[in-house]
Amino acid sequence: MKFTDEFRNRTIAKGILAQIARYSQQIGKPIQLMEVCGTHTVTIFKFGIRDLLPKNIKLLSGPGCPVCVTTQQDIDTAISLTELESIIFTTFGDMLRVPGTNSSLQEQKANGKDVRVVYSCLDALEIAKNNPEKKVIFFAVGFETTSPTVAATLQLAAQSKINNFFIYPAHKLIPPAMRALLESGEVNINGFICPGHVSAVIGAKPYQFIPEQYRVGCVIAGFEPLDILQAIVMLLHQIVDQNPCVEIQYQRVVKPEGNPKARQMLYEVFEPADTTWRGLGTIPNSGLNLTKPYLRFNILETVPNIRLSSAVHRSSPCRCGEVLRGIITPPECALFRKKCTPDNPIGPCMVSSEGTCAAYYKYKRN
């Protein structure tokens, strides 16, 4: 398959759906499969995949949107950092509109703070090179897909002796979050559709604990409609055979060993650490802290007398946390499509293009 159209072929899709129907009849009981990647969520909604499945096969959306799982405290801290003197704060575009307790990065920018949208960490480093009199901070948000690029940028900054460049680290690691979902017992998950981009870096092995310890199957999938449908077939086949394992559907990109060079670079600069996820709480070893040789790039460790936000978080009827855990769907939140819309997002699940609420709002009308 060389062209996108081949991954959206109607005839092939009908054949795969027929396989899914046969497996669903064999299984009989309700089955819940969770995709833990925001890009998968968008594909599923955009192409109406949920509506094509038998009634006993249900897809749940998990915590696969890095913007969505960034905590209120991290957002408030980022906002506090923009208040520092001689600061340029850089971030990906989606983070601008995530509401903090009393403000947002977008509001800070409108109020005259130097907040800039970048497309990569390297862009932020270039800003630092061009503004040596300023401290340039990059809001380092993302999963295993983006964290190696941040590691590479910090290595370059160290080699180039750029001393005015910093990050606010808020990276997250996917497999520990999957363990937390299974341990919580809040939702019965019968199989995981694992993220393709993340897995291109980490490979298949980090998911192995899931079938071994929890008897739940995993399939690493690509992002086209036929990729998703084939992953569902593979998971149902595992359920029928009672043989949960880790399989790679996305073989054209993902190798079992992942990308060893990217991982080596990542763990030269970062090390696993406990961190807090929106909706999931603190998860052991699910975040990344800078290793000792790179600790000076952490703005919280390097710049003295930072006044972090001490605002008391207001209780909110926003149920983004429950959406991220697969407990509810967006329409079950009283704010959805009423007070909370893409033009007026109350929570991050409506801000990001990969957020479940945003995808549901855009593509599903019932």
Order of alpha helices (4+ residues) and beta strands (2+ residues): alpha-beta-alpha-alpha-beta-alpha-alpha-beta-alpha-beta-alpha-beta-alpha-beta-alpha-beta-alpha-alpha-beta-alpha-beta-alpha-beta-beta-alpha-alpha-alpha
